[in-house]
Amino acid sequence: MQQRSAIASLIAAAALMAGATVHAADVTAPASPQVQSPAAMDASPAGDAAVTSQVKAALQDNKQLSSQKIDVSTTDGVVVLKGSIPSAEAAQQAIEATSAVPGVKDVKNELKLGK
């Protein structure tokens, strides 16, 4: 009789454990918010707008370029620089400043020499 009671207790405990294991397997962790990598962000229109803003800021931070009228546009991480610039040296500085901005994949120089 005592043996039957012990077996019944073991079976009941095993059933409880099995139920707890199944229940624990059914519980999933909440989904974590997706964070885009900078590379993924750059391919989006919002990423392109951010790159354009950062390039404009980089050009304004350069004393030789801050007074120049340089149009900046970005598509899929490719930045196009347009406008007139006084020298080849200034154009090179603009290209280098643009290339240093995170998210810039390529720079298309459409700057024209002459003021």
Summary of the structure (lengths in Angstrom):
residues: 115
radius of gyration: 31.1
end to end distance: 105.9
largest distance: 106.0
contacts: 286
relative contact order: 0.13
helix: 51%
strand: 19%
